[in-house]
């Protein structure tokens, strides 16, 4: 079956009850929580352990730590969307928060609908600002080593490395993860290879590209991945031979 990774969210909140409530709401919305941090040290440690896709950040943290300053520090080292969560709406706090250019700002008490809309809008806007969108009507984005696909009302994350091979069909690409199930995005091979950062993909035919890490066998005319056979075009044979250093 097609493997979809959940969106990973890091919660930075020093009030445990509130943090657990946010965690529960995120779980019911289909997100994965990478951890809960209550201060700067814990936040940095959790980011290093598992880089999240988005951070929900309280402005006032334990030990007097400042969430806004922490967000600035994170921005300098990582490209991550950050949504502030706070009970502070005074002008001074808002002006200081604006310096970070957060991707969202939620005022406590938090409701599930507010969290959902804030996370999805923040992800959408962040992906648009950081990456090339293949088509104005498409809902797919390339980001790091993942492909974010808009499915119904939520982004789902597919590991590019899990893709076995790709078939071109006009302005669309059919991506296969297990030989039977596929998903469709609006793109071309040239656009795809400009965006993905994994080096293991190579075009082997005018209509096919494969992930070399997934190949089980090959000969002069075709590549086998599991029970599936992908044709090799004559004009692509030399590139394939150079890539794997063999002679057919």
Secondary structure by P-SEA (a helix, b strand, c coil): cbbbbcbbbbbbcccaaaaaaaaaaaaaaccccccccccaaaaaaaaaacccccccccccccccccaaaaaaaaaaccbbbbbbbcccccaaaaaaaacccccccccccccaaaaaaaaaaaaaaaaaaccccccccccccccccbbbbbcccbbbbbccccccbbbbcccbbbbbccccccccccccaaaaaacccccccccccccccccccccccccccccccccbbbbbcccaaaaaaaaccccc
